């Protein structure tokens, strides 16, 4: 496999707090990587930097041989990197089809985007994507009327329509009950595998991380704690990762 992401000694500080400290790793195309670690370990900060939402204070991130700081064309970047969050980032008042077709904005001009608000354009893309996530019958339903699990499936359909090479998922199932969480996570991983996408997801659940991902990158206090194949991660690794410092 070819390398698609190179994170080289990146650091990020918020006022006096160190969010990430001299972090380095590489990811190969098509890998399924879970980020795990205690709250405040730096997982969301890392994903936001990989998504070019804000830059590192030090170090560099290289995507497919190009520094992410140079990827200033938003449309081109949308074809390279897509993101899904636990809040879904959907407009609840709009019908499902409009939320799904938001994934096509990087392919459309301004006029087509405006017209699509009145008459949905490229409807076949939305229909096919919703069919794949099991919501074909919800095409024109108001998004806010859907359950949490269904809304996250709409967000997955939007990603299918966007079709990025890299998918970043920030706690994608944290707001769902266990049954729906596992359903959505399995769907996310299966889609990424079928589409040959690179998937990096932050997860609270170590159980899900071990079950669905090939590799676990663990962060603690903004630093790399371990980076191992999921099959090599022991209970002792997990215990030490989540242990609190003893106060003397």
PAKEMI-497106 format. One record per residue: residue in three letters; z, x, y of N, C-alpha, C in turn. Coordinates in pm, whole numbers, plus 50000, padded with zeros to 5 digits. Atoms other than C-alpha are relative to their C-alpha. Example, Ala and Ser with C-alpha at 12.3 -4.5 7.8 and 13.67 -1.06 7.14 Angstrom:
2
Ala500005008949881507805123049550500005009050120/Ser499944991849881507145136749894500734992350109/
***
This chain:
248
Unk500005008449879500005000050000500005008750125/Unk500064992749874499355010950357501174996350090/Unk498905002349905502075014650617499534990950113/Unk500365009149891502034986250871501005000750116/Unk498974999049896505324991551062500715013449988/Unk499234987649996506945024151169501014998950114/Unk498925000649902510295021951346500605014050008/Unk499634986049986511175056151486501135002050102/Unk498824996549919514715062851617500194990850121/Unk499845009449888514995031151825501484997350027/Unk498645003349957518145023352023499934989050105/Unk499925010549900519194993652233501474997850037/Unk498655002449951522294988952450500034987550087/Unk499765011249909523664957752620501285003250076/Unk498874995549920525934968952904500715011349924/Unk499304989150069528564989052714499914999149849/Unk500075002150146527744975852368498715005949944/Unk501174994650070525424994652134499524989649900/Unk500565009950093523174969051963499315006949883/Unk500654992150103521074994351771500105014750039/Unk499824985849972521545031951739499115008549910/Unk500864990250067518775056351641499534995249862/Unk500415006550126517305033151374498575003849964/Unk501344996350047514315044751166499754994349861/Unk500475004050133512395029850873498524996650010/Unk501415004350004508845021150766499884988149906/Unk500275011650086507424989650608498525000449963/Unk501395000050046504264988050398499434985950003/Unk500705012849994501694960350422500304991749876/Unk499745009050111502644930450208501425000249947/Unk498624999550046506304939650162500784987550043/Unk499075010949970508994912650154501375006350022/Unk498794992749963511994926950339501044990550059/Unk498915007849943515354910350404500925009250078/Unk498994993149920517644922150683501334993149978/Unk498685005850021521294917050599501045008250076/Unk498924993149931524594926650756500884990150074/Unk499075008949931527584912250942499424994950131/Unk500395005049869527184891351257500205011150103/Unk499914989649898526504914251552499515013549954/Unk500444987150053524994941351332498725005150067/Unk501244995949933521724941351531498744994249939/Unk501175005450070519434920651307499064992650095/Unk500845007749907518194896551577499395009250107/Unk500514990349903517854924951829498805007549942/Unk501104992950066515664943851581498774991149989/Unk501155009050014513454913551512499344997350135/Unk500575002349866513034906951885499195012050048/Unk500774988249962511864942751935498735001349915/Unk501205000050085509494940751638498994989650047/Unk500865010549947508134908951797499545002450143/Unk500404996049864507604927052131500584990750107/Unk499335008649902509984902852305500695008550106/Unk499544990149903511714932452465499925013849934/Unk500204986650056511364970352425501315006949965/Unk498804992050024513824995452281500305008650124/Unk499644990949891515735017052530499525014249968/Unk500484987050045514785047552325499254998149869/Unk500765000650124512405054752038498744991850014/Unk501275007349996509175037451945499804991749874/Unk500415008550112507765010151723498485000349995/Unk501444999050019504275014951582499564989549898/Unk500545010550087502334985751432498545003449970/Unk501384996650042499184994351232499445011750082/Unk500454987949931499005028251404499994999350151/Unk500015001749854499395014551757501414997050051/Unk498685002549944502535015851970500094985650050/Unk499865014149964503854980752021500034998350152/Unk499975000749853504364988452391498604998850058/Unk501385000649954500584990952420499304987049960/Unk500595012650047499954957052253500284989050103/Unk499725009049887499884938252584499174987249998/Unk500835012050010497134913152496500714990049908/Unk499205009650078499144882752385499214993449888/Unk500825006450104496264867052192499825009249880/Unk500164990450109495644898551990501335002249928/Unk498694998050061499364902951935500394988349910/Unk499695011950080499644867251803499295000349865/Unk500704998850129497114875751531500665010749913/Unk499314989350074499224905851435501424995749959/Unk498595002950022502794891951466500314985450028/Unk499535013849980504234856851420501504999549976/Unk498545000950011507854845751447500454985849971/Unk499395012950030509944817551308501515001650010/Unk498564999049974513544810351407500734988049941/Unk499215011150055516394788251290499954987750090/Unk500085011549909515934766351602498634993149992/Unk501345005550027512304759451488499015001950115/Unk500894998249884510894763251848498884989550002/Unk500965010949998509164729351826500284990950120/Unk499825009949894508594703252098500204986449933/Unk499635011950076510404672951958499274987450040/Unk500655012149951508644647152175498534999049959/Unk501435000150037505174657152053499824996349853/Unk500315002350141503534645451730499925013349924/Unk500024988250085503634669951440498725008050017/Unk501274993049993499934678151470499925009450121/Unk500044991449881500394692251823500855012549981/Unk499164988350026503234714851715499335009749904/Unk500714991350095501184727951425498855007250069/Unk501184994149935498104733751638500365009950110/Unk499574989549908500174754851879499715013949942/Unk500354987450065499444781951624498565004350023/Unk501424996849971495774780351730499795004750144/Unk500184996949858496424787952098499425013950022/Unk500534986449983495634824752050498495000749973/Unk501445000450028492134814651931499234991550100/Unk500665009349908491434789052204499995005350142/Unk499994997749857490494791752568500904989850067/Unk499125009049925492444773852842499534985549990/Unk500525013650000490144743452847500234993149865/Unk499825006050131490264737752473501484996949974/Unk498565002250015494064741152480500434987350073/Unk499655011849921494314714552753499444987349936/Unk500635011550065491884690952579500774995949875/Unk499305002750126493864694252257501294992150020/Unk498805008049972496924678852426499694985149998/Unk500435014050002494914646552452499344996449867/Unk500725002150126492604649352153500155012649917/Unk499754987950079493844673851887498705006549951/Unk501174992350042491244700951826500305006849866/Unk499854992950128490644718051491500994992949907/Unk499065008150078492454689751314500075004349854/Unk500024996150141491364702650974500995011349969/Unk499034989150019493504733951021501414994249981/Unk498665005950006496604712951084500194992049871/Unk499915008250122495874689150796500205008749877/Unk499904991050116495384717550547501365007049996/Unk498724993149995498514735750664501154990649963/Unk498945009650031500684704550648499964995849854/Unk500155003150143499314696350303500685011049917/Unk499454988650073500384730950190501535000350002/Unk498535000249992503954725850309500574986449962/Unk499545012950051504124690550169500254989450105/Unk499775009749893503934671250497498704993950053/Unk501305005249955500354658750511500124985950057/Unk499845013949955501584623150561500744998850133/Unk499235000249875503554633250875499165004450120/Unk500904994149900500514643851082500264994850141/Unk499855005849866501074619651372501414994850029/Unk498625004349977504804613751336500635008350112/Unk499304992549896507024623251628500905010449935/Unk499334988950066508484657151543501514998349998/Unk498545001549992512034648451655500554990549895/Unk499555009550102512184621051388500125006549862/Unk499964993350130511844646251106501375006149975/Unk498764993250037514784661150917499885014950036/Unk500014985749971515794697450977499085007749907/Unk500864993250096514074708650658498524997350026/Unk501405003549970510894690050751499535007150127/Unk500394993149877510904705051100499735014849974/Unk500264985950032511174740050955498695001449923/Unk501304999850068508194731450732498854998750101/Unk501005000949893506274721551046499815013850064/Unk500084986549944507124755751188499245009449906/Unk500754992150097505794771250866498514996750006/Unk501415004149988502584751050900499365006150125/Unk500504993649877502214764051256499695014849974/Unk500254986050034502524799551120498745001549913/Unk501214999650083499854791950859498754999250085/Unk501135001849909497514780851136499815012550086/Unk500074987749920498344811751343499465011649917/Unk500444990050097497794834151037500195014550047/Unk499754986149960499484866351160500115009249878/Unk499864990450109499574898050950501485002349966/Unk498564997650017503344901751001500754987450040/Unk499155011549969505874873250987501435005050015/Unk498604996849974509304878451142500794986949998/Unk499225012450014511894852351045501475003050031/Unk498624997649956515244851651228500904988749951/Unk499125010050061517784832951013499264986749983/Unk500865012050005515064807650919500614988049931/Unk499425011550071517304786150699501484998150031/Unk498565000449970520724790650864500494986150037/Unk499585013349955520754755251005499774989149896/Unk500325009850106519784738350676501085000049893/Unk499065000550112521944726450390499445008249884/Unk500444990750104521794748050074498744995949924/Unk501165004550077519264726649884498715001550080/Unk501194999049916516814724550173499725014450040/Unk500164986049963517444760750269499225007649893/Unk500674992850108516364773549929498554995349987/Unk501355005650002513334750349933499105006850103/Unk500784994449890512144763250270499805015049983/Unk500094985650018512894799650191498995003649891/Unk500964997650108510964798049864498574997750049/Unk501325003049944508034782350050499535011350092/Unk500324989149908508144809250321499565012549925/Unk500314987950078508154837550066498694998349922/Unk501235002550075505414821549854498765000650089/Unk501134999749907503144816450156499695014350041/Unk500214986149961503664852350271499335007949889/Unk500594992950114502824865049922498554996049979/Unk501365005050021499754842949886499055004750111/Unk500824996049887498484852350234499985015150020/Unk499904985349991499274889250174500575004450135/Unk499344996749874501474889250483501225008849974/Unk498764992350003504304913350554501094991050059/Unk498935008949957507554893750582501305007850017/Unk498684994449975510774905850743500894988650048/Unk499135011549968513584880150748501455004350005/Unk498564997949996517184882250860500694988249932/Unk499335010450078519544863150633501505002349997/Unk498564999150021523254855450616500305000549851/Unk499745001150143522994848250245499475012149923/Unk500404988650083522974879750033499364995049870/Unk500555005950122522284857549731498514996950016/Unk501415002949975519004845349884499205012850019/Unk500704987349976518094880449996499665006949869/Unk500234993550130518484894249645498994992249915/Unk500845008450086516684865049484498535000050041/Unk501365002449954513594862349703499295012250060/Unk500624988649931513004896749859500005012649914/Unk500164987850079511834929849714500925011250049/Unk499304988749937513784951849954501044994850099/Unk498945003949908517034949150148500315011550095/Unk499584990549897517664967450475501304994650059/Unk498685004349953521344965450567500375007250129/Unk499544994549873522594970350922501494997350017/Unk498595001749969526184975651029500325007850128/Unk499694993849870527374982751384498785006650062/Unk501214995149937523784987951492499335011849930/Unk500554988550072523085014951235499524995849860/Unk500485002550135521245016450904501115003249901/Unk498924998150098523835011550629499435003549863/Unk500804996050116521435011650334498634993550007/Unk501385005050010517745005750258499595002049856/Unk500164998950145517194998049891499154988749943/Unk500605011250072515094977849646501114990049965/Unk498965010150022516924944849594500675001649863/Unk499444998350134517404952849225501025011349993/Unk499074988749999519364984349320501254997450083/Unk498855003149915521814967049553501144994649914/Unk498865003750084525194965149381501004991650077/Unk498925007549936528194943249449500845009150088/Unk499214990549921529944974449576499315002850135/Unk500754998549875527174979949834500344988650096/Unk499785012049918527704944449959501444999550050/Unk498595000149961531494947349961500255009650115/Unk499804990049894531354978950174499284995950129/Unk500765004449882528724963950405500794989950083/Unk499325010949930530854933750492501515002350017/Unk498574997349986534284950350479500365002750146/Unk499514997549865536324951450800500795012950000/Unk499224987949988537864983350927501484996649994/Unk498575002150005541524986150847500645005750125/Unk499314995349881543784988951149501265007749961/Unk498824992050032546385016251136501194995750086/
***
